[in-house]
Amino acid sequence: PNSGDTIQSIDIAQRYQKIAVTSKFASHEKDSANLNYSIALNYNHFNTKKPLEDSLFAWRAKENNVSFNSKFWYKHGKELFSTDLNVQYNGFIYGMPDSSISLIDTGYALNNTLISLSPNIVTQFMNNRFRIEVGLNLALDIHNKTKFYVFPKAEVKYSLFNDIFIPYAGITGGIKQQTLKQLSQVNEFVVPQVHLRNEKNPFSFYAGIKGVVSKRMSFNSSFTFSSINDKLFFVLDTNNLQPSKFNLAYDSLKVSKIEGSISYQISEKLKADAIGRFYSYELKNNSYAWYMPQFEFITRASYSLFKKFIFNVDLTVETGRKMLLINEEEGSFVENDQIIKDLGALFDMNLGVEYRYNKRISAFVQFNNTAAQRYLKWHNYPVQGFQLMGGVTARF
C-alpha cells in the first residue's frame, strides 16, 4: 500500500495452495474418413491460507474442481462435422457450512456443475474461398437453480484476391464457470468469502476484415458487440474497517470493442505485432466497468540471432481505468451516488534475452517494468518497480 496507510502487512498477506492433475488422450488418424477425438480429464484442488488462530483452522476457502473435456470430429467431403462435450464441476466451501464466527462471517458451500454440448458444421465452396460455420452451444447450468441455455454459433468468411482481403462476420455465445483459483490469478487480494456465479454471454456479434499487405505483413480490423450477464467486477470489501481486500460485484454489461492489429514477420528470425483496442461499456447498476480499460495498446517483438540468442520486447499501455471507492479521497468524484477515482495510465515495458545452448538447455534474463513505473493495478496497490529475473531451463 501507499506510504501513510496504516494497513499491516499481515492483513494483506495472501498464500494459496494448489494441487493439479491433468491427463489427455487423443487419436491421430491420418485418414480423414475416420472419426478423430480428443479427451482430457483435469482435477484441481485450491485453498487459501488458514487463519492465525488454530481454533479457526477450518475458516478458509477450499475448492475442488473436476473437468472432463472432449472433442470429436469427422470430415466427409468438404464438410467437417464436430462436437464438443464438456462437463465441469466446482465444489466451493468457505469455513464450516451453516456455522458462524461473527455476524458478518458465516460458512457456506456452493456446488456448481456445468454441462455443455456444441455440435458444429463447417463447409467450404467456390474453390474454398467461401467458408460457412454453423452450430449451437447448449448448456445446462446446475447451480443455485438448474437452467438450460441455447447460445448461437455461426461464422461466414469470404476470401478476395487470393487472401489479400478476407471479410468475416459471426455470432457466438456461451457460459463460463467462475472459480476462486481463476479469480486469484487476476486479483491476488480477493477475499476468500466469494459468492461465485457463472458468467453468461447471450451473444457476441463480430465483424471485420483481415488480410495481407505483403509477404511479410498482415492486418486485422474488427468490431465486436457483446451482451454479458453476471459479469464480475472487483470492488473494495465493505466488511473490512480498513478496506485492503476486494470482493465481487456482479452486473449486466454491454460492451463494444473496436480493434486493429498489424503483424510483421521474416521467417523465424523477426516477429513483431501491434494491437490497439477501444472499449465502450454500458452497465445496469454501475457507472463504470471497474478496473477495465477504455483504451489498450500492446506491441510485441522477438528477434532470433544465429538461432542461439532470442531477444524479446513487449509494451502495454492502458488508459481510462476507474475504481469504486468507499470513502471520498483526493482526486475522487461522485457520480450516480458512487464515489469514483481515475486510476491513471498504465505503462509497462519488459525486455528479455534467452540463450539456447541446445534444444534441451537454455538460460534467460528478464527485465520487467524497465521504466520503473509504479502505476496502480488495484486501489492502494502499486506494482513493483524495476525487476530483474534470470534462470536456466532444462528439458529431459
LOFIBA-862871 format. One record per atom (N, C-alpha, C): x, z, y; residue in one letter. Coordinates in steps of 0.2 Angstrom, whole numbers, padded with zeros to 4 digits, always signed. Atoms other than C-alpha are relative to their C-alpha. Layout:
residues N
XZYA;...
//
This chain:
residues 396
+0004+0000-0006P;+0000+0000+0000P;+0004+0000+0006P;-0004+0001-0006N;+0005-0002+0018N;+0002+0007+0002N;-0003-0006-0002S;+0015+0012+0026S;-0005+0004+0005S;+0005-0004-0004G;+0005+0026+0034G;-0006+0002-0004G;+0005-0002+0004D;-0008+0026+0020D;+0002+0006-0004D;-0001-0006+0004T;-0010+0042+0010T;-0001+0000-0007T;+0001+0001+0007I;-0013+0035-0007I;+0006+0001-0004I;-0006-0002+0004Q;-0002+0042-0020Q;+0001-0006-0005Q;-0002+0005+0005S;+0007+0030-0032S;-0004+0002-0007S;+0003-0002+0006I;-0001+0040-0047I;-0007-0002+0000I;+0007+0002+0000D;-0018+0035-0041D;-0001-0008-0001D;+0001+0007+0000I;-0015+0016-0041I;+0004-0003-0006I;-0004+0003+0006A;-0003+0015-0056A;-0005-0002-0006A;+0004+0003+0006Q;-0010+0004-0070Q;+0004-0001-0006Q;-0004+0001+0006R;-0005+0002-0088R;-0005-0003-0005R;+0005+0003+0005Y;-0013-0009-0101Y;+0004-0001-0006Y;-0003+0001+0006Q;-0010-0011-0119Q;-0004-0006-0004Q;+0003+0005+0003K;-0014-0027-0128K;+0003-0002-0007K;-0002+0002+0007I;-0013-0032-0147I;-0004-0006-0001I;+0003+0006+0001A;-0017-0050-0151A;+0002-0003-0007A;-0001+0004+0006V;-0018-0060-0167V;-0003-0007+0000V;+0003+0007-0001T;-0021-0079-0167T;+0002-0004-0006T;-0001+0004+0006S;-0022-0092-0181S;-0004-0007+0002S;+0003+0007-0001K;-0026-0111-0181K;+0002-0004-0005K;+0000+0005+0006F;-0029-0124-0194F;-0003-0006+0002F;+0003+0006-0002A;-0031-0142-0190A;+0002-0006-0005A;-0001+0006+0004S;-0032-0159-0200S;+0004-0005+0004S;-0004+0006-0004H;-0021-0174-0196H;-0001-0006-0004H;+0002+0006+0003E;-0030-0188-0204E;+0002-0006+0004E;-0002+0006-0004K;-0022-0204-0198K;-0005-0005+0000K;+0006+0004+0000D;-0037-0214-0204D;-0005+0002+0004D;+0005-0002-0005S;-0049-0214-0190S;-0007+0001-0003S;+0006+0000+0004A;-0063-0216-0203A;-0002+0007-0003A;+0001-0006+0003N;-0061-0199-0209N;-0002+0006+0005N;+0002-0005-0004L;-0068-0183-0202L;+0006+0005+0002L;-0005-0004-0002N;-0055-0173-0192N;-0003+0007+0003N;+0002-0006-0003Y;-0056-0155-0187Y;+0005+0005+0002Y;-0004-0005-0002S;-0048-0140-0179S;-0003+0006+0000S;+0003-0006+0000I;-0052-0122-0182I;+0005+0006+0002I;-0004-0005-0002A;-0045-0107-0173A;-0004+0007+0000A;+0003-0007+0000L;-0048-0088-0175L;+0005+0005+0004L;-0004-0004-0004N;-0042-0076-0162N;-0003+0007+0000N;+0003-0007-0001Y;-0043-0057-0161Y;+0005+0003+0006Y;-0003-0003-0005N;-0038-0047-0145N;-0003+0008+0001N;+0002-0007-0002H;-0038-0028-0143H;+0003+0002+0007H;-0002-0001-0007F;-0036-0022-0125F;-0003+0007+0002F;+0002-0006-0003N;-0036-0005-0117N;+0004+0002+0006N;-0003-0002-0006T;-0032+0004-0101T;+0003+0007-0001T;-0004-0006+0002K;-0021+0019-0099K;-0005+0006+0000K;+0004-0006+0000K;-0028+0036-0103K;+0001+0005+0006K;+0000-0005-0006P;-0032+0050-0090P;+0006+0005-0001P;-0006-0005+0001L;-0018+0063-0087L;-0002+0006-0004L;+0002-0006+0004E;-0029+0077-0094E;-0001-0002-0007E;+0001+0002+0007D;-0028+0077-0113D;-0007+0001-0002D;+0007-0001+0002S;-0046+0083-0114S;-0004-0006+0002S;+0003+0006-0002L;-0051+0067-0106L;+0003-0007-0003L;-0003+0005+0003F;-0042+0056-0118F;-0004-0006-0001F;+0004+0006+0002A;-0057+0045-0123A;-0003-0003+0006A;+0003+0003-0006W;-0061+0042-0105W;+0004-0006+0003W;-0004+0006-0002R;-0053+0025-0103R;-0004-0006-0003R;+0004+0006+0002A;-0059+0007-0106A;+0004-0003-0006A;-0002+0004+0006K;-0057-0002-0123K;-0004-0006-0001K;+0004+0006+0002E;-0062-0019-0129E;+0003-0003-0006E;-0002+0004+0006N;-0061-0029-0145N;-0004-0007+0001N;+0002+0006-0001N;-0063-0047-0143N;+0002-0005-0006N;-0001+0004+0006V;-0065-0059-0158V;-0003-0007+0002V;+0002+0007-0001S;-0067-0078-0156S;+0001-0005-0005S;-0001+0005+0005F;-0070-0092-0168F;-0001-0007+0004F;+0001+0007-0004N;-0067-0110-0160N;+0001-0005-0005N;-0001+0006+0005S;-0069-0126-0170S;-0002-0006+0004S;+0002+0006-0002K;-0070-0144-0166K;+0000-0005-0006K;+0000+0005+0005F;-0075-0159-0177F;-0001-0007+0003F;+0001+0006-0003W;-0073-0177-0173W;+0001-0006-0005W;+0000+0006+0004Y;-0076-0194-0181Y;-0001-0006+0004Y;+0000+0006-0004K;-0073-0211-0175K;-0003-0006-0004K;+0003+0006+0003H;-0084-0226-0180H;-0001-0006+0005H;-0001+0005-0005G;-0080-0242-0172G;+0002+0002+0007G;-0002-0002-0007K;-0080-0240-0153K;-0002+0007+0002K;+0003-0006-0002E;-0089-0224-0154E;+0004+0006-0003E;-0003-0006+0002L;-0081-0206-0155L;-0005+0005+0000L;+0005-0005+0000F;-0093-0193-0161F;+0004+0007-0001F;-0003-0007+0001S;-0088-0174-0159S;-0005+0005+0001S;+0004-0006-0001T;-0095-0157-0160T;+0005+0006+0001T;-0003-0007-0001D;-0088-0140-0153D;-0005+0005-0002D;+0004-0006+0001L;-0094-0124-0161L;+0004+0006+0001L;-0004-0006-0002N;-0088-0108-0154N;-0005+0006+0000N;+0003-0007+0000V;-0093-0090-0157V;+0005+0005+0003V;-0004-0005-0003Q;-0086-0076-0146Q;-0004+0006+0000Q;+0003-0006-0001Y;-0089-0058-0147Y;+0005+0005+0004Y;-0004-0004-0004N;-0083-0045-0135N;-0004+0007+0000N;+0003-0007+0000G;-0086-0026-0138G;+0004+0004+0005G;-0003-0004-0006F;-0083-0016-0122F;-0002+0007-0001F;+0002-0007+0000I;-0083+0003-0122I;+0004+0004+0006I;-0004-0005-0005Y;-0079+0015-0107Y;-0002+0007-0002Y;+0001-0007+0002G;-0077+0033-0111G;-0004+0001-0006G;+0005-0002+0006M;-0090+0041-0123M;-0007-0002+0002M;+0006+0002-0001P;-0106+0032-0123P;-0005+0005+0000P;+0005-0005-0001D;-0121+0042-0117D;+0002+0007+0002D;-0003-0007-0003S;-0110+0056-0110S;+0003-0001+0007S;-0003+0001-0007S;-0104+0060-0093S;+0005+0006+0002S;-0004-0006-0002I;-0090+0070-0085I;-0001+0001+0008I;+0002-0002-0007S;-0097+0069-0067S;-0006-0004+0002S;+0006+0004-0001L;-0112+0062-0058L;+0001-0007+0001L;-0002+0007-0001I;-0103+0045-0055I;+0004-0003-0005I;-0004+0002+0005D;-0094+0044-0071D;-0003+0001-0007D;+0003+0000+0006T;-0104+0040-0086T;+0002-0005-0005T;-0002+0005+0005G;-0099+0032-0103G;-0005-0005-0002G;+0005+0005+0002Y;-0107+0016-0109Y;+0004-0005-0005Y;-0003+0005+0005A;-0104+0002-0122A;-0004-0006+0002A;+0003+0007-0001L;-0108-0017-0119L;+0003-0004-0006L;-0001+0005+0006N;-0109-0029-0134N;-0002-0006+0003N;+0001+0007-0003N;-0108-0047-0129N;+0002-0005-0005N;-0001+0006+0005T;-0110-0062-0141T;-0002-0006+0003T;+0001+0007-0003L;-0109-0080-0135L;+0001-0005-0006L;+0000+0005+0005I;-0113-0094-0147I;-0001-0007+0004I;+0001+0006-0003S;-0111-0112-0141S;+0001-0006-0004S;-0001+0006+0004L;-0113-0129-0148L;+0000-0006+0005L;+0000+0006-0005S;-0108-0145-0139S;+0001-0007-0004S;-0001+0007+0003P;-0112-0162-0148P;+0002-0005+0006P;-0003+0005-0005N;-0104-0177-0139N;+0001-0006-0003N;-0001+0007+0002I;-0103-0196-0140I;+0004-0003+0006I;-0004+0004-0005V;-0090-0207-0131V;+0000-0007-0003V;+0000+0007+0002T;-0092-0226-0131T;+0004-0004+0005T;-0003+0005-0005Q;-0082-0240-0123Q;-0002-0007-0001Q;+0002+0007+0001F;-0086-0258-0120F;+0003-0004+0006F;-0003+0005-0005M;-0081-0273-0108M;+0007+0001-0001M;-0007+0000+0001N;-0064-0273-0116N;+0003+0007+0002N;-0002-0007-0001N;-0063-0254-0114N;+0001+0002+0007N;+0000-0001-0008R;-0065-0255-0095R;-0005+0005+0002R;+0005-0004-0001F;-0081-0246-0096F;-0001+0006-0005F;+0000-0006+0004R;-0082-0228-0103R;-0006+0004+0001R;+0006-0004-0001I;-0098-0218-0106I;+0001+0006-0005I;+0000-0006+0004E;-0098-0200-0112E;-0007+0004+0001E;+0007-0003+0000V;-0115-0191-0116V;+0000+0006-0005V;+0001-0006+0004G;-0118-0174-0123G;-0004+0006+0002G;+0003-0006-0002L;-0125-0157-0122L;+0004+0006-0001L;-0003-0007+0001N;-0119-0139-0120N;-0006+0005-0002N;+0006-0005+0002L;-0131-0127-0130L;+0003+0006-0001L;-0003-0006+0000A;-0128-0109-0128A;-0005+0006-0001A;+0004-0006+0001L;-0135-0093-0135L;+0004+0006+0003L;-0003-0006-0003D;-0131-0078-0124D;-0003+0007-0003D;+0003-0007+0003I;-0134-0061-0134I;+0004+0005+0004I;-0003-0005-0005H;-0130-0048-0120H;-0005+0005+0000H;+0005-0005-0001N;-0142-0036-0112N;-0007-0003-0003N;+0005+0004+0002K;-0155-0049-0116K;+0002-0006-0004K;-0002+0006+0004T;-0155-0064-0128T;-0003-0006+0004T;+0002+0006-0003K;-0156-0080-0119K;+0003-0007-0002K;-0003+0006+0003F;-0154-0098-0124F;+0000-0005+0006F;-0001+0004-0005Y;-0147-0111-0112Y;+0002-0007-0002Y;-0001+0007+0001V;-0146-0130-0111V;+0004-0003+0006V;-0004+0002-0006F;-0132-0137-0100F;+0001-0008-0001F;-0002+0007+0001P;-0129-0156-0096P;+0007-0001-0001P;-0007+0003+0000K;-0114-0166-0100K;+0000-0007-0001K;+0000+0008+0000A;-0111-0184-0095A;+0005-0002+0005A;-0006+0003-0004E;-0097-0195-0088E;+0000-0007+0000E;-0001+0008+0000V;-0095-0213-0083V;+0006-0002+0004V;-0006+0003-0003K;-0079-0222-0079K;+0000-0007+0000K;-0001+0008+0000Y;-0075-0240-0074Y;+0007-0002+0002Y;-0007+0002-0002S;-0058-0247-0073S;+0000-0007+0003S;+0000+0006-0004L;-0055-0260-0060L;+0008-0002+0001L;-0007+0003-0001F;-0039-0272-0058F;+0005+0004-0004F;-0005-0003+0005N;-0030-0265-0074N;+0002+0007+0002N;-0001-0007-0001D;-0032-0247-0070D;+0003+0002+0007D;-0002-0002-0006I;-0027-0248-0052I;-0005+0004+0004I;+0006-0004-0002F;-0044-0241-0047F;-0004+0002-0005F;+0005-0003+0005I;-0055-0230-0058I;-0005+0004+0003I;+0006-0004-0003P;-0071-0224-0050P;-0003+0004-0006P;+0003-0004+0005Y;-0079-0210-0060Y;-0005+0005+0003Y;+0005-0005-0002A;-0094-0198-0060A;-0002+0004-0006A;+0003-0003+0006G;-0101-0185-0071G;-0003+0007+0002G;+0004-0006-0001I;-0111-0169-0073I;+0001+0005-0006I;-0001-0004+0005T;-0107-0154-0083T;-0003+0007+0001T;+0002-0007-0001G;-0112-0135-0085G;+0002+0004-0006G;-0002-0005+0005G;-0109-0120-0096G;+0000+0007+0001G;+0000-0007-0001I;-0107-0102-0098I;+0007+0003-0002I;-0007-0003+0001K;-0091-0091-0098K;-0001+0007-0001K;+0000-0007+0002Q;-0088-0075-0106Q;+0005+0004+0004Q;-0005-0004-0004Q;-0080-0062-0095Q;+0002+0006-0004Q;-0003-0005+0003T;-0068-0049-0102T;+0004+0004+0005T;-0005-0004-0004L;-0058-0034-0095L;+0007-0003+0000L;-0007+0003+0001K;-0042-0042-0101K;+0001-0006+0005K;+0000+0006-0004Q;-0046-0058-0091Q;+0000+0002+0008Q;+0000-0003-0007L;-0050-0048-0075L;+0006+0003+0002L;-0007-0003-0002S;-0034-0038-0076S;+0005-0004+0001S;-0005+0005-0001Q;-0024-0053-0076Q;-0001-0004+0007Q;+0001+0003-0007V;-0032-0059-0060V;+0001+0006+0005V;-0001-0005-0005N;-0033-0042-0051N;+0002+0006-0005N;-0003-0006+0005E;-0022-0028-0060E;-0003+0007+0003E;+0002-0006-0002F;-0030-0015-0049F;-0008+0001+0000F;+0007+0000+0001V;-0048-0017-0055V;-0001+0007-0004V;+0002-0007+0004V;-0057+0000-0061V;-0002-0002-0007V;+0002+0001+0007P;-0060+0002-0079P;-0007+0000-0002P;+0007-0001+0001Q;-0078+0006-0077Q;-0004-0007+0003Q;+0003+0007-0002V;-0083-0013-0075V;-0006-0001-0004V;+0006+0003+0004H;-0100-0020-0080H;+0000-0007+0000H;-0001+0007+0001L;-0097-0037-0087L;-0006-0004-0001L;+0006+0005+0000R;-0109-0051-0085R;+0004-0007-0002R;-0002+0007+0001N;-0107-0069-0092N;-0001-0004+0006N;+0001+0004-0006E;-0104-0082-0078E;-0004-0006-0003E;+0003+0006+0002K;-0117-0096-0079K;+0001-0006+0005K;-0001+0005-0004N;-0114-0113-0072N;-0006-0006-0002N;+0005+0005+0001P;-0131-0123-0072P;+0002-0007+0000P;-0003+0007-0001F;-0122-0139-0066F;+0005+0000+0005F;-0005+0002-0005S;-0107-0146-0058S;+0000-0007+0000S;+0000+0007-0001F;-0108-0163-0051F;+0006-0002+0003F;-0006+0003-0003Y;-0092-0173-0048Y;+0000-0007+0000Y;-0001+0007-0001A;-0087-0190-0042A;+0007-0001+0003A;-0006+0001-0003G;-0071-0198-0037G;+0003-0007-0002G;-0004+0006+0001I;-0058-0212-0038I;+0007+0002-0002I;-0007-0001+0002K;-0041-0211-0047K;+0003-0007-0001K;-0003+0007+0002G;-0028-0225-0050G;+0007+0001+0001G;-0008+0000-0001V;-0010-0230-0047V;+0001-0005+0006V;-0002+0004-0006V;-0002-0236-0031V;+0006-0005-0002V;-0006+0004+0003S;+0014-0242-0041S;+0001+0003-0007S;-0002-0002+0006K;+0023-0240-0057K;+0002+0008+0000K;-0003-0007-0001R;+0029-0223-0051R;-0005+0005+0003R;+0004-0004-0004M;+0015-0217-0040M;-0008+0000-0002M;+0007+0000+0001S;-0003-0212-0044S;-0004+0005+0004S;+0004-0005-0004F;-0018-0203-0035F;-0006+0001-0003F;+0007-0002+0002N;-0034-0195-0037N;-0004+0004+0006N;+0004-0003-0005S;-0048-0190-0025S;-0007+0001-0003S;+0006-0002+0003S;-0064-0181-0029S;-0004+0004+0004S;+0005-0004-0003F;-0079-0172-0023F;-0004+0004-0006F;+0003-0004+0005T;-0087-0158-0033T;-0005+0005+0003T;+0005-0005-0003F;-0103-0148-0030F;-0003+0004-0006F;+0002-0004+0006S;-0107-0133-0042S;-0004+0005+0002S;+0004-0006-0001S;-0120-0120-0044S;+0002+0005-0005S;-0003-0005+0005I;-0114-0104-0052I;-0005+0007+0001I;+0004-0007+0000N;-0125-0088-0056N;+0005+0005-0003N;-0004-0006+0002D;-0117-0071-0059D;+0007-0001+0001D;-0007+0001-0002K;-0101-0076-0050K;+0003+0007+0002K;-0003-0006-0002L;-0090-0061-0049L;+0005+0000+0006L;-0005-0001-0005F;-0080-0055-0034F;+0003+0007+0000F;-0003-0007-0001F;-0068-0041-0031F;-0001+0003+0006F;+0001-0004-0006V;-0073-0028-0019V;+0002+0007+0000V;-0003-0006+0000L;-0066-0011-0014L;-0005+0005-0004L;+0004-0005+0004D;-0073+0003-0026D;-0003+0006+0005D;+0003-0005-0005T;-0085+0014-0015T;-0001+0006-0003T;+0001-0007+0003N;-0085+0028-0028N;+0007+0004+0001N;-0006-0003-0001N;-0067+0032-0023N;+0001+0002+0007N;+0000-0002-0007L;-0065+0043-0007L;+0006-0003+0003L;-0006+0004-0003Q;-0048+0034-0004Q;+0000-0007-0004Q;+0001+0006+0004P;-0053+0016-0010P;+0007-0003-0001P;-0006+0003+0001S;-0037+0010-0018S;-0001-0005-0006S;+0001+0005+0006K;-0045+0000-0033K;-0006-0004+0002K;+0006+0005-0001F;-0058-0014-0035F;-0005+0001-0005F;+0006+0000+0005N;-0075-0015-0043N;-0002-0007+0001N;+0002+0006+0000L;-0085-0030-0046L;-0007-0001+0004L;+0006+0002-0003A;-0099-0038-0036A;-0002-0007-0002A;+0003+0006+0003Y;-0110-0052-0043Y;-0005-0003+0005Y;+0005+0004-0004D;-0119-0066-0033D;-0001-0007-0002D;+0001+0007+0001S;-0126-0083-0034S;+0004-0004+0005S;-0005+0004-0004L;-0114-0096-0027L;-0001-0007-0001L;+0000+0007+0000K;-0115-0114-0022K;+0006-0002+0004K;-0006+0002-0003V;-0098-0122-0019V;+0001-0007+0000V;-0002+0007+0000S;-0092-0139-0013S;+0007+0000+0001S;-0007+0001+0000K;-0075-0145-0016K;+0002-0007+0001K;-0003+0007-0001I;-0065-0160-0009I;+0007+0001-0001I;-0007+0000+0002E;-0049-0163-0017E;+0004-0007+0000E;-0004+0006+0001G;-0035-0176-0016G;+0007+0002-0002G;-0006-0001+0003S;-0019-0177-0025S;+0004-0007-0001S;-0004+0006+0001I;-0004-0189-0027I;+0006+0002-0004I;-0005-0002+0005S;+0009-0189-0041S;+0006-0006+0000S;-0005+0004+0001Y;+0026-0197-0042Y;+0005+0002-0006Y;-0004-0001+0006Q;+0037-0199-0057Q;+0005-0006-0002Q;-0005+0005+0003I;+0053-0208-0063I;+0002+0002-0007I;-0001-0002+0007S;+0053-0207-0082S;-0001+0008+0000S;-0001-0007+0000E;+0058-0189-0086E;+0005+0003+0004E;-0005-0003-0004K;+0070-0187-0073K;-0002+0003+0006K;+0003-0003-0006L;+0060-0184-0057L;-0008+0000-0001L;+0007-0001+0000K;+0042-0177-0057K;-0002+0004+0007K;+0002-0004-0006A;+0033-0172-0041A;-0008-0002+0001A;+0007+0001-0002D;+0015-0170-0035D;-0002+0005+0005D;+0002-0004-0005A;+0005-0163-0021A;-0008+0000+0000A;+0007+0000+0001I;-0013-0157-0021I;-0003+0004+0006I;+0004-0004-0005G;-0025-0152-0007G;-0007+0001-0001G;+0007-0001+0001R;-0042-0144-0008R;-0003+0004+0006R;+0004-0003-0005F;-0055-0139+0004F;-0007+0002-0003F;+0005-0003+0003Y;-0069-0127-0001Y;-0005+0002+0005Y;+0005-0003-0004S;-0086-0123+0007S;-0005+0004-0005S;+0004-0005+0004Y;-0096-0108+0000Y;-0007+0001+0003Y;+0006-0003-0002E;-0114-0103+0001E;-0002+0005-0005E;+0002-0006+0004L;-0119-0086-0006L;-0007+0003+0002L;+0007-0003-0001K;-0136-0077-0008K;+0000+0006+0003K;+0000-0006-0002N;-0131-0060-0004N;+0006+0002+0004N;-0006-0002-0004N;-0113-0060+0004N;+0001-0005+0005N;-0001+0005-0006S;-0107-0068+0020S;+0006-0005-0002S;-0006+0004+0002Y;-0091-0075+0011Y;+0002+0001-0007Y;-0003-0001+0006A;-0083-0078-0005A;+0006+0004+0000A;-0006-0005-0002W;-0071-0063-0005W;+0006-0002-0004W;-0007+0001+0003Y;-0053-0067-0008Y;+0001-0007-0002Y;-0001+0007+0002M;-0056-0085-0011M;+0002-0005+0006M;-0002+0003-0006P;-0048-0098+0000P;-0004-0006+0002P;+0004+0006-0003Q;-0056-0111+0011Q;+0004-0007+0000Q;-0005+0005+0000F;-0040-0122+0011F;+0005+0002-0005F;-0006-0001+0005E;-0027-0124-0003E;+0004-0006+0000E;-0004+0005+0001F;-0012-0134-0004F;+0006+0002-0005F;-0005-0001+0006I;+0000-0135-0019I;+0005-0006+0000I;-0005+0005+0001T;+0016-0145-0021T;+0005+0002-0005T;-0004-0002+0005R;+0027-0145-0036R;+0005-0006-0001R;-0005+0006+0002A;+0043-0155-0041A;+0005+0003-0005A;-0006-0001+0005S;+0056-0155-0055S;+0004-0006-0001S;-0005+0005+0000Y;+0072-0164-0057Y;+0005+0001-0006Y;-0004+0000+0006S;+0082-0167-0073S;+0007-0003+0002S;-0007+0003-0001L;+0101-0169-0071L;+0004+0000-0006L;-0004+0001+0006F;+0110-0176-0086F;-0004+0003-0006F;+0004-0003+0005K;+0096-0169-0096K;+0002+0007-0002K;-0003-0007+0001K;+0105-0152-0095K;-0002+0005+0005K;+0002-0004-0005F;+0100-0145-0079F;-0007-0002+0003F;+0007+0002-0002I;+0082-0144-0074I;-0001+0005+0007I;+0001-0004-0006F;+0078-0139-0056F;-0008-0001+0002F;+0007+0000-0001N;+0060-0134-0051N;-0001+0003+0007N;+0002-0003-0007V;+0052-0130-0034V;-0008-0001+0000V;+0007+0001-0001D;+0034-0126-0030D;-0002+0004+0006D;+0002-0003-0007L;+0025-0121-0014L;-0008+0000+0000L;+0008-0001-0001T;+0007-0114-0012T;-0001+0003+0007T;+0003-0002-0006V;-0002-0112+0004V;-0008+0001+0000V;+0007-0001+0000E;-0019-0104+0006E;-0002+0003+0007E;+0003-0003-0007T;-0030-0100+0022T;-0007+0001-0001T;+0007-0001+0000G;-0047-0094+0025G;-0003+0005-0004G;+0002-0006+0005R;-0047-0079+0013R;-0003+0006+0004R;+0003-0005-0003K;-0058-0065+0018K;-0002+0006-0005K;+0001-0006+0005M;-0061-0047+0011M;-0006+0004+0003M;+0006-0004-0002L;-0076-0035+0012L;+0003+0007+0000L;-0003-0006-0001L;-0071-0018+0019L;-0006+0005-0001L;+0005-0005+0000I;-0080-0001+0018I;+0000+0003+0007I;+0000-0003-0007N;-0075+0006+0035N;+0004-0005+0005N;-0003+0005-0005E;-0070-0004+0051E;+0007+0002+0001E;-0007-0001-0002E;-0052-0006+0055E;+0003-0005+0004E;-0002+0005-0005E;-0041-0016+0067E;+0000-0007-0003E;+0001+0007+0002G;-0045-0034+0066G;-0006-0002-0004G;+0006+0001+0003S;-0061-0032+0057S;-0006-0002+0004S;+0006+0001-0003F;-0078-0038+0062F;-0006+0001-0004F;+0006-0001+0004V;-0096-0036+0057V;-0005-0006+0000V;+0004+0006+0000E;-0107-0050+0051E;-0005+0001-0006E;+0005-0001+0005N;-0124-0048+0042N;+0001+0007-0003N;-0001-0007+0002D;-0121-0029+0041D;+0006+0001-0005D;-0006+0000+0005Q;-0105-0032+0031Q;+0006+0000+0005Q;-0006-0001-0004I;-0088-0026+0038I;+0005-0005-0004I;-0004+0005+0002I;-0076-0041+0036I;+0007-0001+0003I;-0007+0001-0003K;-0057-0045+0039K;+0003-0006-0003K;-0004+0006+0002D;-0047-0060+0038D;+0007+0002-0003D;-0006-0002+0004L;-0033-0059+0025L;+0006-0003+0003L;-0006+0004-0002G;-0022-0071+0034G;+0003-0005-0005G;-0003+0006+0004A;-0012-0086+0027A;+0004+0003-0005A;-0004-0002+0006L;-0004-0085+0010L;+0005-0006+0000L;-0005+0005+0001F;+0013-0094+0009F;+0005+0002-0005F;-0004-0002+0006D;+0023-0094-0007D;+0004-0005-0002D;-0004+0005+0003M;+0038-0104-0012M;+0005+0003-0005M;-0004-0003+0005N;+0048-0102-0028N;+0005-0006-0002N;-0005+0005+0002L;+0064-0111-0034L;+0003+0003-0007L;-0002-0002+0007G;+0071-0111-0052G;+0005-0005-0002G;-0004+0005+0004V;+0085-0119-0062V;+0001+0002-0007V;-0001-0001+0008E;+0087-0120-0081E;+0006-0004-0002E;-0005+0004+0004Y;+0102-0125-0091Y;-0001+0000-0007Y;+0002+0001+0007R;+0098-0132-0108R;+0007-0001-0004R;-0006+0001+0004Y;+0113-0129-0120Y;-0001-0005-0006Y;+0002+0004+0005N;+0104-0137-0134N;-0008+0000+0000N;+0007+0000+0001K;+0086-0139-0140K;-0003+0007-0001K;+0002-0007+0002R;+0085-0121-0145R;+0002+0006+0005R;-0002-0005-0005I;+0095-0111-0132I;+0001-0003+0007I;+0000+0001-0007S;+0094-0111-0114S;+0000+0006+0005S;+0000-0005-0005A;+0097-0100-0098A;-0003-0002+0006A;+0004+0002-0006F;+0087-0099-0082F;+0001+0005+0005F;+0000-0004-0006V;+0087-0092-0065V;-0006-0002+0004V;+0006+0001-0004Q;+0071-0090-0055Q;+0000+0004+0007Q;+0000-0003-0007F;+0070-0086-0036F;-0008-0001+0002F;+0007+0000-0002N;+0052-0081-0032N;-0001+0003+0007N;+0001-0002-0007N;+0045-0079-0014N;+0006-0001+0004N;-0006+0001-0003T;+0060-0086-0007T;+0000+0001+0008T;+0001-0001-0007A;+0053-0085+0011A;-0001+0007+0001A;+0000-0007-0001A;+0051-0066+0008A;-0007+0002+0004A;+0006-0001-0003Q;+0033-0067+0014Q;-0004+0006-0003Q;+0004-0006+0003R;+0023-0050+0012R;-0007-0001+0002R;+0007+0001-0002Y;+0006-0058+0013Y;-0004+0004-0005Y;+0005-0005+0004L;-0009-0048+0006L;-0003-0004-0005L;+0004+0003+0005K;-0016-0054-0010K;-0006+0004-0001K;+0006-0004+0000W;-0028-0039-0011W;+0001+0005+0006W;+0000-0004-0006H;-0033-0027+0003H;+0005+0006-0001H;-0005-0005+0001N;-0018-0015+0006N;+0005-0001-0005N;-0005+0001+0005Y;-0008-0023-0007Y;+0004-0006+0001Y;-0005+0006-0001P;+0006-0035+0000P;+0004-0001-0006P;-0004+0002+0006V;+0015-0044-0013V;+0008+0002+0001V;-0007-0002-0001Q;+0033-0040-0016Q;+0004-0006+0003Q;-0003+0005-0003G;+0046-0049-0006G;+0005-0004-0004G;-0005+0005+0004F;+0061-0060-0012F;+0001+0003-0007F;-0001-0003+0007Q;+0063-0058-0031Q;+0005-0005-0003Q;-0005+0004+0004L;+0077-0064-0042L;+0000+0002-0007L;+0001-0001+0007M;+0075-0066-0061M;+0004-0005-0004M;-0004+0005+0004G;+0086-0073-0074G;-0001+0002-0008G;+0000-0001+0007G;+0087-0074-0093G;+0002-0005-0005G;-0002+0005+0005V;+0091-0083-0109V;-0006+0000-0005V;+0006+0001+0005T;+0078-0091-0121T;+0004-0003-0006T;-0002+0002+0006A;+0081-0094-0139A;-0006-0002-0005A;+0006+0002+0004R;+0070-0103-0152R;+0004-0001-0007R;-0003+0000+0007F;+0073-0101-0171F;-0005-0004-0005F;
//
